[in-house]
Amino acid sequence: MSPQSRPLLTRSPLFAVVFFALFLFFFYQMGRILMVFISPLLWAAILTLTLYPLRNRITARLKHRQGLAAGIMTLITLLLVIGPAVALLFVLATQAGDLYSGMSAFVQSGKLTEAWETINSSFLDRVLLSPVLSGVDVKGMVVKGISDLSSGLAAQLGGVLRNSVTFAMDIVIMLIALFFFFRDGASYFHAFIDLLPFTKQQKEELTKKFIDTFCAVINGVFLVALLQGTMTGIGFALFGVPLAVFWGFLAAILALLPVGGAALIWLPGAVYLYLTGSMLSGILLGAWGLLLVSLPDNFLKPLLIGRKSKISTFILFIALLGGLQVYGFLGLLFGPLVVTLLTAFVQIYREEYAGKPAA
């Protein structure tokens, strides 16, 4: 065949164009379908990864009967994780609403002024009247902050719980996804990794970074934060601070901060008891918070994280807050994972395209 009679498009490039066009089209359509259920699916994936070591032990004891092990793990997750979490949502929504109503009534009754005068006549007088804070409406900022926090949290939690049909459907989808993730999750993960156009070593490195970071964030950040929030709530309940579940939840959230942490909750709680006449309870709550809430953080995080995650404290802090802002509560996990995986991809780029050796 002469050069003039050759076709402009041979089969090979034409096949590639058509194939990848259709592939991306169907991939996009599949993404649209999954986005409808993205929240329950992601929570199911997070729970599966967190509980996978337990799943492996149960599977081994059941002589590798995958379906039975997946069913048992799904039931365990429902009874010990999802059920208590749903109950906690109801209690939090109720207590957040109670706090907002109580704050509104407290301000309107004029008791706030009396309480503020008591505080100003106490040892905080020099701090509040210092030149640095002159002209600053500290009282207004405190009241507005508590009101906004309680009303905002009540609105968000109430919005989730009010749409009971959607909420129930999400729980059902999560349970179904949990069963299949527990049973076939490893094959799903390896099938996805095999699609990546990387070398075997690069795939193994990406997998290791993903698993190490996930374990480090779950164990060293969320587990410690959950423990601190729980101990704060127990302390508040024992020593008579109202709305103990709400404040314990807030302590768990603030425990994610690198500075202050749960002490931003239990310390004001101890001061509140001290100033309202329960001096002994205030002192005991302060000792409880110091010894059982904040002090364990200093050795639990290094012990649980170890050397698995190489994210610096500052970058982890930015990743947590940025992820929370962008993705909501799921972002507390996605933020650090995105940073870690981006670091891994940058390293692959350095090796493949910039001619730099592995660090």
Secondary structure by P-SEA (a helix, b strand, c coil): ccccccccccaaaaaaaaaaaaaaaaaaaaaaaaaaaaaaaaaaaaaaaaaaaaaaaaaaaaccaaaaaaaaaaaaaaaccaaaaaaaaaaaaaaaaaaaaaaaaaaaaaaaaaaaaaaaacccccccccccccccaaaaaaaaaaaaaaaaaaaaaaaaaaaaaaaaaaaaaaaaaaaaaaacaaaaaaaaaaaccccaaaaaaaaaaaaaaaaaaaaccaaaaaaaaaaaaaaaaaacccaaaaaaaaaaaacccccccccccaaaaaaaaaaacaaaaaaaaaaaaacccccccccaaaaaacccccccaaaaaaaaaaaaaccccccaaaaaaaaaaaaaaaaaaaacccccccc
